[in-house]
Amino acid sequence: MAHSLRFGVAYDFRNPPDSGIDNPSLYAAVLDQVAWLDGLGLDLAWFTEHHFVDDGYLPSWIPVAGAMAARTKRIRFNTDICLMPFNHPVRLAEDLAVLDNLSNGRVEIGLGMGYAPHEFRGFGLPVSRRVSLTDEGVEVLKRCFTGERFSYHGKRYSFDDVRVTPGYVQAGGPPLWLAAMARGGAERAAKHRTHFLPQGARDQVLDPWRAAVEAGGEAWSRYRVGIIRGVLVTDDRERDWPLVRDAERYRMRLYNRFFAESKQTSLGTPQTAIPQSWIVGDVNHCVAELAAFIRSYGITDIVTWGVPPGLKPDDMTASLTAFATQVVPRVRAQIGAG
């Protein structure tokens, strides 16, 4: 594998009404959790973005990453995903420049188009613009990341003589990722030469991306491939899994509603989809499952959920401790990277 393996945690900050924890307390506890996981040696903290959701689904990830950056030394921050149509690209580039400096170069950015109709209505945008807003947004971000003065004139955005300040700590700006749930998104990521966040059927997402990258004269192995996949490390599945399973069912109800409203096609059958179901079992089981998954799909970056919705961060302490201190080192040793 060309890249070292990186492991971490993902957050959406969803807080169901019956969770028994208020939002300020949840945010504070998550910050404590990330500072602790940074000390245990995990590499990544990822955020997901959605808007106008009753349970407080995280709509603005950069302030959270900034707060975490102040309390950590090594964890890198990324999104799976930041919704490009709802983020002005120059303003986003400025926010990322500030975060890059606050974190001393520990920020990356994963982008996607979005698909939930209520979000586009909330921002006063037609869903039909999501492709053009994403394509142009990515082009503008790439120009911003050069640190040079530029002009750009497209269908959605037009700028003259723009230069983003302060400068980025990372040469060329934060590493850029694109997400895809279908062939068009895979080809978009290859065209923009970004790292990749695949979701859906392998033959519609991962394989077309690899083929498009190779057709462009590059080896796909030069790019990172990342995914969110929950891991629950437990010696007592019957005791620990039901609570997490219920939280996962709660999580998926929202996504299923989004898909129904947007009339999105299936992300693939169980036989073709890149697995994102939870891995549940003892250390040996989790190591074996993760290593096989990473080898099968060429994954370089994998994050588990830090706090499933409705749970408190302390509910995941035992599992995350075992994940960081036992599972991750053994997977690295098996794969031979890291």
N, C-alpha and C positions, 0 to 999 in steps of 0.2 A: 504494500500500500504506500502511495507516494506521500501521504500526509499522516501526521501523528493523529491518534484518536483523541477526541475531546468529549468530555461528559459533563452534564450539568442538570439544571432544573428549569422548569418553565412555570410561568405564573400568568393567570388571567384575573385574579383578585375578585372572582365572583363570590358573592356573599348572600346566600339565600336568606329570606326573612326569618326562618326558624333556626339559623345557625347558632344563635346564642352569643354572638360576638359582634360588636359594633365595628364600623368601617375603620375608624382611627386605630382601634386595637388590633384589627387584622393587619393593617399596613405596618404597624410597629412590630408585630410579631414576625411578619415576613422579612422585614429588614434584619431582625435578629437572626432569623434562620439563614439568610444568605451570608451574613458575616461569619456565622458558625461554619457553614459549608465551605466558604473561602478558606478558612483555617484547616479544614479537612482535606483540602487539595482539589476540589472540583474546579472545572475550567470555565463553566458557562452559566449565565442566567439569561433566559429567553423570556420574551413577553409576547402575548397575543393581544390583538386590538379589535374591539367591536364597540358599537355606539348605540346609545338609547336603549339599553337592556336594563330591565327593572332591578336585577340583582347586582348592579354596579360593575358589570364587566368592564375591564380596564379600557378607557377610551384614550388615555394619554400616557404613554410609557416613558417618555424622556425624563419627566420629573422624578419618576421612581428610580430609573437608572442612575440619575444624578445623586439621589440620596444613597443608593447602594454603593456608588463609586466612592463616596466619602468614608465608607465603613469597610471597604475591602481593598486588597492589594493585588490580586491576580485574576479574579474572575472577569471574563469578558462578557459584554452585553450585546444582545442581538434580538431580533424580532422574527416571529413566525406566526403571523406576519404583521407588518405595518401596511395599512391600506393606502396605497399611493393616490387614488383619486381624491381622497379627503385631506391630503397634505400638500400645501403649496410647495413646490420643489425648492425654491430659493429659501423660503423660511425654514423648511426642514433641513436644508444644508447648513444654515446658520446654527440651528439647534444642535445638529450633530457636531459642528465645529466646537461649540462650547462644551458639549459632553465629551468630545475627544480630548480636550484639554483638562477637564475636570478629572477624567479617568486616566490621564497620561497614556492615551492611545489604546484604550480597551473597549472600543465600540465598533460594532458592525451593524449592517442594516439589511434586513430581509423584507422584500416588498411583494405585494400581491394586488390584484385588481378589485377584490371584494365582489360580493354577489347578492347580499341581502337587500331586497328592495326597500325596506323601511329606512335603511341607512342613507341611501341615495335621496329618498324623499326628505329626510331630515336635513341634509345638506343642500337641498334644492337643486340636485343634479339629476339628469336623466341617466338611467342605467346604460343606455346606448353609448354614453361617452366613456365608459370605464376603460375600454381598450386604448383609446387615444390619450386619455389623461394619464394612463400608466406608461405608455410608450414614450410620450413626451416628457413626463415627469422623470423617468429614468435617464433620458438623454440630457436633461437639464442638470440633474444631480451629477452625472459623470463630468459635465463641464465644470460644475462648481467644485468638484473634488480635485481638479487639477491645480487649484490655487491661483490660476491665471485669470485675467480679465477676459470676458467673452460676451458675445451677443448671440441671441437665438430668436428665430421667428418661426413659429409653428402654427397649427390650427387652434390649439388651446392656450399656448403661452407665447409671449413675445417680450424679449428683454434686450436692452442695449447697454453695453459697457458696464457689465456687472462683475464684481469680484467679491467673493465671500471672505469675510474676516470674522474672527481671528483665523490664522492659518491652522491647518490640521497637524496634529502630532504625527499621525501616520502618513507617510509619503503616498500621495495619490488618494488620500481620504480613507474613510472607513471601508473595509471590504464589503462589496455589494453582492447580495443574494437575490434571486427571484424564485417565487413559488409557482407551482403549476399543478393543476388538477386535470389537464387534458393536453392533447398534442400541441395545440396552438401555444399554450403557455410554455411547454417544453422547448419549442422552437424559438420562442421569444428569449428565453434565458440563454440559449446557445447564441443567438444573434447578438445579444448584449454582452456576451462573454462574462457571465457572472457565476458565482457559486449557486448551488441548486437545492431547492426545498421541494421534493416530490411528494405528491399525495394522490392516491388513486391507483388505477390499474397500471401494472408495470409496463405492459406493451403499449399503453397510450401515453405514458409520461416518462419513465426512466429510460426505456430503450430508445424512443425517438430523440430524447435529449442527447444521449450518447452518440447516436448516429449523426445528429446535426452538428455536434461539436467536432466530430471526426471529419465530417464533410467540409467543415470550415478550416481544416488543416491543423487542428490541435488535438492533443490527447485528452480525453475526458478526465483522465486521472490527475490532471493538473488542478482540477477544481475540487472543492469540498462539497460533500453531499450530506445534508442534515435532516433530522426528523425528530418529532416528539413521539415518544413511546413510553407509557407508564411502566414502572417497575416497582413491584411490592415485594420486598425481601422479608420472608416470614417463615418460621418453623411451624406455624400453626395457621394454616390456610383457613380452616373453619372458623377460627376466632377473628382473624384480621381482615379477611377479604370481603365479607358482606358489607361492612361500612364503606369501604372504598368502592365496591361494586355499585352500591346505591348512589354514591356521588358521581360515578361515571355515567350511570343511566340518566341522572339529572343533567349532566353536562351535554349528553348527546341529544336530549330532547330539544334543546335550543337549536343545535345544528340541523337536526332533522326538520325543524320548522323552517329554518332559513332555506334549506334545500327545496322544501315543498313550495314555499312562496316564490322562489326564484326559478322554479321548474328546471333546476339543474339535473343533468343526467347522473346516473349512478357513478360512484367513484370506483366501481369494479366489483366483481363478485368475490366472495371469500377466497376463491381459487386464484384470482388474478390480481387482487389488490395488494399493494405493499402493506404488510401488517402494521397496524397501529394499536392493536388490542394490548391490554396489560399483560406483562409477564409476571406471574405470581408463583412464588415458591421459595425454597431455601437457597442458600448461597450457591450451592453446586448447580441447582436447576437454573437459576438466573444467569450464572456465568455461561453455561452451555447454550441457553437460548439466545443470549445477547451475542455471543461469539458467532453462532451460526447465522443470525440475522445480519450482522455486520458484513460477514463474508459474502452472503448471498446477494446483498444489494449494494455493496460498495459504500456503506455508510462511513463517514468520517466524524460526524458530530451527532450525538444522541443525548436527548434530555428527557428526564422523567418529570412528572408533575410534582411540584413541591407541596402544594396544598390543594387537594381535590375539593370542589365546591361543597361547602357545608361543614367541612372538617376544620379543625384548628391546626396550626403548624406543629404543635406538640404531638398531635396524633401520628405524625409521620416521622418522628425523631428516630425510633428504633430502625425502621426500614431504611431511612436515608443514611444513618450511621453505617449500617451494613453495606449499603450500596457504595458509599464513598471509600470505606476502609477495607472492604473485602472483595466485593464484586468487581469494581473498576480495576484495581491492580491486577487481578487474575485475568480479566478480559484483555487488558493491555499485554500481559505476558503471553497469552495464547495467540493473539493476533500478531504480536511482534512489532508493535508500533507504539509510540508514545514516549 
